[in-house]
Amino acid sequence: MSKALRVIVAAGLVFGAGLTVLGVLANWYPALDIVNDGLPFLGVGVLALLALAFATRARGLIGAASILLAVILVLLITGLSGRAPEAPADAARFLRVATFNLWGGNEHTKAITDYVDRTDADVVVLQEVRDIHKELLALLGKHYRYRVGDNGLVILSKYPILADGRIDRAGEPPWMSLIIRWVKLDVNGKAVELAGVHLARPFYPDLQQGDIRTLTQFVLSQPRPLILAGDFNMTPWTVKLKGFTAVTGLHRFNSFYPTWPMRWRHTRLLPFVPIDNVFASRHFSSLGTTVGPYLGSDHRPVVADIALMK
């Protein structure tokens, strides 16, 4: 039994090490970044292997498992850099931003409107808005006087929108071309740039790589203060999102709350990766981030309370 267990542990460590190497190679081969989306689960698996290695009392296996676990932890920690600083306890809320990927076929209109009403968000960024959501937009319009867009990416605001624009993928059909929609808000006399984001899924690595490059260029070209909100389709541990955070200097508001997948076809699931997020420039700090319940989509909504830095 001990010999069989050693073989199992050794095989598991070889497999885990192979996945870790593939994740590191994502620096040169973007398609491999999908491995990094699951890095925390790889860490849990290696931790289990370490426990089994101790059961075998094989020093070589214990050492190998410890080293591999340490490497994975380092990769995870580097992904956590760039978190938004916490606001002081006495800081006032400047803006509450909610982002939600509706999912194209979502007809849970009442549940969504009730939830948005309860959150009392100042700005709502919606992704995958389709023609079937006309009633939803009309109902939300009772509380949000200002709106940009009616399909794909939609931004609703309680504050005046002074200017707006969009960025599309070149050469793509209209139903999948829009990746960034931006607005300039007047928040009690302070001008703020806010952009809704919907990047390509990791199953289309070249498209996603192009999207993150476009988003980076957009951020670097924009005046500050700046807020991004939407479906990034990548976790904080991916090479792409770590690079985006480092180059732009934006701070991330969601690191730990999983938002996808809430469903697969007609089956309800438990989400396990945080791919929906809010980013903000150094002008802002975090009063807290929450996620919402199941609302008919394969995503959970994310709500970020944002304060001005003093």
VENZISUL-V947323 format. One record per run of one state. SS is the DSSP state (H for helix, E for strand, - for the rest). FROM is the first residue (numbers start at 1). LEN is the number of residues. If there is no record, write none. Layout:
BEGIN
[[SS & FROM & LEN] [SS & FROM & LEN]]
END
This chain:
BEGIN
[[- & 1 & 1] [H & 2 & 26] [- & 28 & 2] [H & 30 & 8] [- & 38 & 1] [H & 39 & 18] [- & 57 & 2] [H & 59 & 22] [- & 81 & 2] [E & 83 & 1] [- & 84 & 2] [E & 86 & 1] [- & 87 & 8] [E & 95 & 7] [- & 102 & 7] [H & 109 & 11] [- & 120 & 3] [E & 123 & 7] [- & 130 & 1] [H & 131 & 10] [- & 141 & 5] [E & 146 & 3] [- & 149 & 3] [E & 152 & 6] [- & 158 & 2] [E & 160 & 9] [- & 169 & 5] [H & 174 & 4] [E & 178 & 10] [- & 188 & 2] [E & 190 & 9] [- & 199 & 6] [H & 205 & 17] [- & 222 & 4] [E & 226 & 6] [- & 232 & 7] [H & 239 & 10] [- & 249 & 2] [E & 251 & 2] [- & 253 & 7] [E & 260 & 1] [- & 261 & 2] [E & 263 & 2] [- & 265 & 2] [E & 267 & 2] [- & 269 & 4] [E & 273 & 1] [- & 274 & 2] [E & 276 & 5] [- & 281 & 3] [E & 284 & 8] [- & 292 & 7] [E & 299 & 1] [- & 300 & 2] [E & 302 & 7] [- & 309 & 2]]
END
